[in-house]
Every structure is written in C-alpha cells, then in structure tokens.
Amino acid sequence: MSPRRLSALLACALIALALGGCGRGADERTVGSVTQRFLQAVEAKDGAVACAQLTSAAVQQLESEESKPCPQAVTSVQASAGPVRRAAVYITSAKVDLTNGESAFLNRTSAGWKLSAVGCKPQAGKPADQPYDCDLEA
C-alpha cells in the first residue's frame, strides 16, 4: 500500500472516529432527556406524555400488569425523578443512572430512544449475580 493511500485511509478512520464520538454524546444527552421527560410526566400525572417515552413492549407489559390503558396505568410507576448522573450508550441500548441511585434502560427504536425499564435499583451483590429490580420493565 502506498504511503499516500495509507495516509488517506488513516485520515478517513480518524474522521469516522471523531464523528462517532459526537453522535454518542448526542445520544447520551437524548437518553437523559427521554428519561427526565418520562419521570417528570409521571410526577405530573401526565400519562400520555409518559407513555410516549416507553417502548411498545413496556406499554404492553404495564397495561397487562395494571389491567388499564397505559395513560392511566403509568401513574402507578414508582420511579423517582432525579438529575441524571451518567448516561451510557451501547449501539442500540442505553443506561441512565440518576443521582438518587435509580437507573433506567432504553432501546433505540424506529421512533427514537424509548424506555424499556424504569425505577431500577441494583440488588445487593455483584450485578451479574443480582440483576436490577425494576418497577417497570419489558
């Protein structure tokens, strides 16, 4: 491979890495915003806005557990609002940790980032041994 071609290839790779990092930062802000929007809507008893932040599987699970339509059932979710401490994105899934110790999990869907689990608290022991206990999960 010629030095010129190698230089061009390395330049393209660096640009791709830089752009990938920018996208991740935007996704981290987005997943934090979706989580906050959901928690604030639950706190305000705005079921329509809260349900719009959930994956379809989470909506189905909630409606099945509560035997009510999502906008009525979602107000029973025991998730506490709190500032985002950390957001991590892993290709098509994400985890948002709040300062109150709770976490939320999200999936990238065709409609954007949606919550698949909220009100999640770690159980005692290593996470691999003791998974999170979530108030709502799909």
C-alpha positions in Angstrom: 0.0 0.0 0.0 1.4 3.4 -1.0 2.1 5.9 1.8 -0.4 8.3 0.2 -3.1 5.7 0.3 -2.3 4.8 3.8 -2.4 8.4 4.9 -5.8 8.9 3.3 -7.1 5.7 4.9 -5.9 6.8 8.3 -7.4 10.3 7.8 -10.8 8.7 7.0 -10.6 6.4 10.0 -9.9 9.4 12.3 -12.8 11.4 10.9 -15.1 8.4 11.4 -14.0 8.0 15.0 -14.5 11.7 15.7 -17.9 11.7 14.2 -18.9 8.6 16.1 -17.9 10.2 19.3 -20.1 13.3 18.5 -23.0 11.0 17.8 -22.6 9.2 21.1 -22.6 12.4 23.0 -25.8 13.5 21.3 -27.3 10.1 22.1 -26.3 10.3 25.7 -28.0 13.7 26.0 -31.1 12.3 24.2 -31.4 9.3 26.5 -31.1 11.5 29.5 -33.8 13.8 28.2 -36.1 10.9 27.4 -35.7 9.6 31.0 -36.3 13.0 32.5 -39.3 13.7 30.3 -40.8 10.4 31.5 -40.1 10.9 35.2 -41.5 14.5 35.1 -44.6 13.3 33.3 -45.2 10.5 35.8 -44.8 13.0 38.7 -47.2 15.5 37.0 -49.7 12.6 36.3 -49.4 13.2 32.5 -49.9 9.7 31.3 -50.0 10.5 27.6 -46.5 12.1 27.7 -45.1 9.4 30.0 -46.4 6.6 27.7 -44.9 8.2 24.6 -41.5 7.7 26.2 -41.9 3.9 26.5 -41.2 1.1 24.1 -44.2 -0.7 22.8 -43.2 -3.8 24.9 -43.0 -1.7 28.1 -46.5 -0.3 27.3 -47.9 -3.8 26.8 -46.3 -5.1 30.0 -47.6 -2.1 32.0 -51.2 -2.5 30.6 -51.1 -6.2 31.3 -49.9 -5.8 34.9 -52.3 -3.0 35.7 -55.3 -4.0 33.5 -55.7 -0.4 32.4 -54.6 1.6 29.4 -51.1 3.0 29.6 -52.0 6.6 30.3 -53.9 5.5 33.4 -51.6 2.7 34.5 -48.3 4.7 34.1 -49.1 6.9 37.1 -48.6 3.9 39.4 -45.0 3.5 38.4 -42.8 4.0 41.4 -39.9 5.8 39.8 -38.4 8.9 41.4 -37.3 11.9 39.5 -33.7 12.9 39.9 -31.0 14.6 38.0 -29.0 12.4 35.5 -25.7 11.3 37.0 -24.4 9.4 34.0 -25.7 8.2 30.6 -24.0 5.4 28.6 -25.0 4.4 25.1 -24.1 0.9 23.7 -25.1 1.0 20.0 -28.9 0.3 20.3 -29.3 0.3 24.1 -28.5 2.7 26.8 -28.5 3.0 30.6 -29.2 6.2 32.5 -28.1 6.5 36.1 -29.8 9.1 38.3 -28.3 10.8 41.4 -31.0 9.1 43.6 -29.4 5.7 42.8 -32.1 4.5 40.4 -31.4 3.6 36.8 -33.4 3.4 33.5 -32.7 1.3 30.4 -33.5 2.4 26.9 -33.6 0.9 23.4 -33.2 2.7 20.1 -36.4 2.1 18.1 -37.5 3.3 14.7 -39.3 6.1 16.6 -36.1 7.1 18.5 -34.9 6.3 22.0 -37.6 4.7 24.2 -37.5 3.4 27.8 -37.7 -0.3 28.3 -37.2 -0.3 32.1 -37.5 2.4 34.8 -37.3 2.6 38.5 -34.5 0.1 38.5 -32.4 -0.4 41.7 -29.4 -2.6 42.0 -29.8 -5.5 44.3 -27.1 -6.5 46.9 -24.1 -8.4 45.4 -22.4 -8.2 42.1 -24.7 -7.0 39.2 -24.1 -10.3 37.3 -25.3 -12.3 40.3 -28.1 -10.0 41.3 -29.8 -8.1 38.4 -31.6 -4.8 38.8 -35.1 -4.8 40.4 -37.2 -2.5 38.2 -40.6 -1.1 38.9 -41.5 -1.3 35.2 -39.6 -3.5 32.7 -40.4 -5.0 29.3 
